Amino acid sequence: MAITHIYFEGGARNGTTAGWNVEPGADIYDDNIFRPPELYRRTNRTKVIGRVEYVIFRYDPMGTRPGPGPGSAPGPRR
């Protein structure tokens, strides 16, 4: 994997950039302890700032955490 230059649209990260190690085609689930978790979906658009091309990720307010749904996690250990 290579570093992906990301530009965020919407949500708490609106207008910010980051460089993350993201698999091609994957969305980003931002699980920050200081604010509610947010899902950002990859778009097919790019934005050039300076000499860097950023992939635009758009906030999805209806998005849910990726992976298995609630109730599928194992119970408490005994």
C-alpha positions as CSV (number, residue, x, y, z in Angstrom):
1,M,0.0,0.0,0.0
2,A,1.1,3.5,-0.7
3,I,0.2,6.7,1.2
4,T,-3.0,8.3,-0.2
5,H,-3.4,12.0,0.0
6,I,-6.9,12.7,1.2
7,Y,-9.1,15.8,1.2
8,F,-12.2,15.6,3.4
9,E,-15.5,17.2,2.4
10,G,-18.2,17.6,5.1
11,G,-18.3,16.3,8.7
12,A,-15.9,17.3,11.4
13,R,-12.9,17.1,9.1
14,N,-14.4,19.4,6.4
15,G,-11.7,21.1,4.4
16,T,-8.8,19.2,6.1
17,T,-6.2,17.0,4.4
18,A,-4.3,14.0,5.6
19,G,-2.0,11.3,4.3
20,W,-3.2,7.8,5.2
21,N,-2.3,4.3,4.2
22,V,-5.6,3.3,2.6
23,E,-6.3,0.3,0.4
24,P,-7.5,1.2,-3.1
25,G,-11.2,1.6,-3.2
26,A,-11.7,1.6,0.5
27,D,-13.7,4.1,2.5
28,I,-12.5,5.7,5.8
29,Y,-14.1,5.2,9.1
30,D,-12.8,8.0,11.4
31,D,-13.2,6.7,15.0
32,N,-11.8,9.7,17.0
33,I,-12.3,9.6,20.7
34,F,-12.9,13.4,20.9
35,R,-16.0,13.4,18.5
36,P,-18.6,11.0,17.2
37,P,-17.4,8.4,14.7
38,E,-17.8,9.4,11.1
39,L,-17.8,7.5,7.8
40,Y,-16.2,9.1,4.7
41,R,-16.8,7.6,1.3
42,R,-14.2,7.7,-1.5
43,T,-15.3,9.7,-4.5
44,N,-13.9,9.6,-8.0
45,R,-13.0,13.2,-7.8
46,T,-9.6,14.8,-7.0
47,K,-8.4,18.2,-5.9
48,V,-5.0,19.7,-6.6
49,I,-3.5,21.9,-3.8
50,G,0.0,23.1,-4.6
51,R,1.6,20.2,-6.4
52,V,-0.2,17.5,-4.5
53,E,-3.3,15.7,-5.9
54,Y,-5.8,14.7,-3.2
55,V,-8.5,12.0,-3.5
56,I,-11.8,13.5,-2.2
57,F,-13.6,11.6,0.6
58,R,-17.1,12.8,1.3
59,Y,-18.8,12.6,4.7
60,D,-21.7,10.1,4.8
61,P,-24.1,11.1,7.6
62,M,-26.1,7.8,7.2
63,G,-23.0,5.7,7.2
64,T,-22.4,3.0,9.8
65,R,-19.3,1.3,11.1
66,P,-17.9,-1.2,8.6
67,G,-17.9,-4.9,9.6
68,P,-20.4,-7.1,11.3
69,G,-23.5,-5.6,12.7
70,P,-24.5,-5.3,16.4
71,G,-25.1,-8.5,18.2
72,S,-22.6,-10.5,16.3
73,A,-19.7,-9.8,18.7
74,P,-18.8,-12.6,21.1
75,G,-20.2,-12.3,24.7
76,P,-18.2,-11.5,27.8
77,R,-15.4,-13.9,28.9
78,R,-15.9,-16.0,31.9
